[in-house]
Each structure stands twice: as structure tokens, then as C-alpha cells.
Amino acid sequence: MASRKFQKWAAGFPLTRGLVRREGEAMFDLLAGFCHSQVLMALVKLKIPHALMDGPATVQELALASSVPPERMEILLRAGVALKLLKYKRAGRFGLTRTGAALVGVPGLVQMIDHHDVLYRDLSDPVAFFRGEVETELADFWPYVFGGDMDPAVAATYSDLMADSQVLVAEDTLRAISLMGVHKLMDVGGGSGAFLRAVGQAYKNIDLTLFDLPEVAPAATHRFANAGMESRLTVQSRSFKTQAIPFGADAISLIRVLYDHSDETVADLLSKCFDALPSGGRLIISEPMLGDTKPERAGDVYFALYTLAMRTGKARSAASIGEMCRDAGFSQVTFPKASRPFVTRCIDVRKV
Ligand SMILES: C[S@@+](CC[C@H](N)C(=O)[O-])C[C@H]1O[C@@H](n2cnc3c(N)ncnc32)[C@H](O)[C@@H]1O
């Protein structure tokens, strides 16, 4: 395949030229990926999809509203069309495609894109990044991973981002795993309680316990009050690094928690969960994971690099997390099929 002579022949031969073209396009997409991401980021930072929710607009209108010279705005908008986020409408106007509208509507997506400048700075010298020579900024964006004191304003920023992006994770987790038969669920590392509120809405008889750091957990209470669920909520303001997980729940969930932490912390946390559960108790794990034997784009490219930039944790495959659960004492581990692996994968674990 590396021979120029063979490439020229294959590009012209009728049975192979379609394949050659598709492979060329795929290679070009990889090469241009950074430009694609930056177009997406510019559209989001300039709030162009939000502006177009009110209806199509011209280059001039968008340029004026964004303080971008019109000839440069046109380049950005055309790039948006090429990436299928925008489309041409009548009278020289630009509007949103379905994907462009979803960008505004999918909870947490805009906020995730908005904080990616931090990740991209960390990745700007990829060789130094993979050599471990970059003092990454992303870890400071998510300060809880190092433990210690946290400014309440900082805690609120990341709790909001987590809560916004939790909606899809909760949907997919509850689609993959049934909580029928559970009486009391404790969400460890539950953040602002978005997952517990989704559980509370889907299952009217489950008591809900939120376990998180003292800087984070208490702030969730008013969100439960707003949802009319405060009477079902117990808050445990603790650290799983230094304290035990209390008894009393017949199910524990760990939603997007393990990938923030080292193998030692995860092994310790899993064995604390095992100790806290009664026999027959369940552990539900949900987070983006690596492909098992087959690396895949979301887990092995995005989440693997993201967690590497965070410095303390790592993305793991479902099989390796399952193995860690068995090491902690759990004997039944099942892997429901993920409907959107780029959102989350689940593991359903039982203590027999
Ligand atoms: C990535 S966030 C996930 C939050 C929530 N489960 C979700 O999916 O939206 C990780 C959560 O773990 C919590 N956490 C981190 N270290 C912790 C510790 N030592 N003890 C308790 N909670 C911790 C953080 O405060 C944060 O709310």
C-alpha cells in the first residue's frame, strides 16, 4: 500500500478506486480534525448556533453581532456548512441543520466544547504530552481530583458542567440497567445529584443517598427541593479516600467516578463499596470506557487523552473494571450493551 506505483494503479482501477478515495478522505479527515474542532469551538464561543435558533441570518448580521470582519465570518460560516452544522437558506442567509440545532439542544454539549480550549492547550505539543513532560492545565480545571480544599465558586462551576452533561449519561444508564427491586440507592461521587434525581423520577419508591465531598454534596440539596424530592434525599458529606462508605444502601452507583482516579484509589473504593453492601447488593458503574480488545474513537482517543491530561486517573476497559470488581470480592459482573459508547458504558455488579 505504501508503493506509489500501486497507489496510482489502485486509484485508477474501477474496482479499487472507490475504496482508495474513501481511504484518502478518511486520512484527510484525520489530518484536518484540529481545524474541524476549532471551527466548532469558534461557532460555539461566538454563540452562532444560539443566534440562529431565532431564525436564519446573513453574514453581515452575524459578523456585526460577533465583532468578526464579514469576509472572515463568511469563511467560518462556509466551514460550518461543510461540517454540516449550518446550511444555506434563501436570500444569502445561513441557518442550522438538524445537527447544528442539536448542538444547542443536547444538554451539556456546548459547555463541554466551551472548556476544550484547556484540553487543546495541554495537547498542543503532543510529543511532550505523551512523554509526560507537560504540566497540564486540565487538572486545575477539575480540582477535586487532587483532594484538599476547594473554593466553593470553583466547586459550583464544575458541578454545573457535570450536571449539564449528566442528563444523557443518566438516560443511557437507566436504559441499560433496571433498578427494579432496589430500595435504597447511594450515588457515590454523585456531584450535584443529577443522576439521583433521574432515578427518583423513574422509580418513585427508591430512597436516595448522595455521597460526595463536603464542598460539593450539600449544594445539591436545593436542587432536590426544586424537584420536590428533598424528603427522599440523605446527604453524606465525606471523602471515599479517607472515610468508609456507610452501610444501609442495597445498591451503590459510581457514575463517572472511577476514571478520575488511580488504580490504587479505585481498588480501595471498590472494596469499600463491597464492605458497605449487604449480600445480594448491587454496584452500578457507568462512565465512558476504552474498547476492550478493539480500541475505539470515543474511549481510546478522546477519553483516554482527556483523563491523561487530568493526570490522576485513566479511562479503563469494561473488562478491566470488571476484573477490579472481582478482585474487590464481587462475584457477578455483567456488561449491558451500550447504546451510545461515546456517552457512557455500564457495568452491573452483584455481591452474592
Ligand atoms: C466526574 S464527577 C462525576 C459527578 C457525577 N457522578 C456525574 O456523573 O455527573 C466526579 C465526582 O466525584 C466526586 N469525588 C471526587 N473525589 C471524591 C472523594 N474522595 N470522595 C467523594 N467524592 C469524590 C467529585 O466531587 C465529583 O462530584
The ligand as a Tripos MOL2 file, in Angstrom:
@<TRIPOS>MOLECULE
LIG
   27    29     1     0     0
SMALL
NO_CHARGES

@<TRIPOS>ATOM
      1 C1        -16.5710   13.4450   37.2680 C.3       1 LIG1
      2 S1        -17.5310   13.9380   38.6230 S.3       1 LIG1
      3 C2        -18.9970   12.9840   38.4050 C.3       1 LIG1
      4 C3        -20.1850   13.5380   39.1190 C.3       1 LIG1
      5 C4        -21.4750   12.7800   38.8470 C.3       1 LIG1
      6 N1        -21.4040   11.4050   39.2860 N.3       1 LIG1
      7 C5        -21.7860   12.8410   37.3660 C.2       1 LIG1
      8 O1        -21.5880   11.8630   36.6470 O.co2     1 LIG1
      9 O2        -22.2160   13.9080   36.9280 O.co2     1 LIG1
     10 C6        -16.7190   13.0920   39.9610 C.3       1 LIG1
     11 C7        -17.3650   13.3230   41.3080 C.3       1 LIG1
     12 O3        -16.6310   12.5810   42.2870 O.3       1 LIG1
     13 C8        -16.5190   13.3810   43.4480 C.3       1 LIG1
     14 N2        -15.3480   12.9640   44.2160 N.ar      1 LIG1
     15 C9        -14.0430   13.0500   43.8320 C.ar      1 LIG1
     16 N3        -13.2450   12.6170   44.8050 N.ar      1 LIG1
     17 C10       -14.0660   12.2420   45.8180 C.ar      1 LIG1
     18 C11       -13.8260   11.7060   47.1030 C.ar      1 LIG1
     19 N4        -12.5920   11.4900   47.5340 N.pl3     1 LIG1
     20 N5        -14.9040   11.4250   47.8950 N.ar      1 LIG1
     21 C12       -16.1650   11.6740   47.4610 C.ar      1 LIG1
     22 N6        -16.4520   12.1740   46.2420 N.ar      1 LIG1
     23 C13       -15.4110   12.4580   45.4380 C.ar      1 LIG1
     24 C14       -16.3680   14.7940   42.9120 C.3       1 LIG1
     25 O4        -16.6440   15.7890   43.8770 O.3       1 LIG1
     26 C15       -17.3310   14.7750   41.7560 C.3       1 LIG1
     27 O5        -18.6210   15.2030   42.1590 O.3       1 LIG1
@<TRIPOS>BOND
     1     1     2 1
     2     2     3 1
     3     2    10 1
     4     3     4 1
     5     4     5 1
     6     5     6 1
     7     5     7 1
     8     7     8 2
     9     7     9 1
    10    10    11 1
    11    11    12 1
    12    11    26 1
    13    12    13 1
    14    13    14 1
    15    13    24 1
    16    14    15 ar
    17    14    23 ar
    18    15    16 ar
    19    16    17 ar
    20    17    18 ar
    21    17    23 ar
    22    18    19 1
    23    18    20 ar
    24    20    21 ar
    25    21    22 ar
    26    22    23 ar
    27    24    25 1
    28    24    26 1
    29    26    27 1
@<TRIPOS>SUBSTRUCTURE
     1 LIG1         1 GROUP 0 **** ****
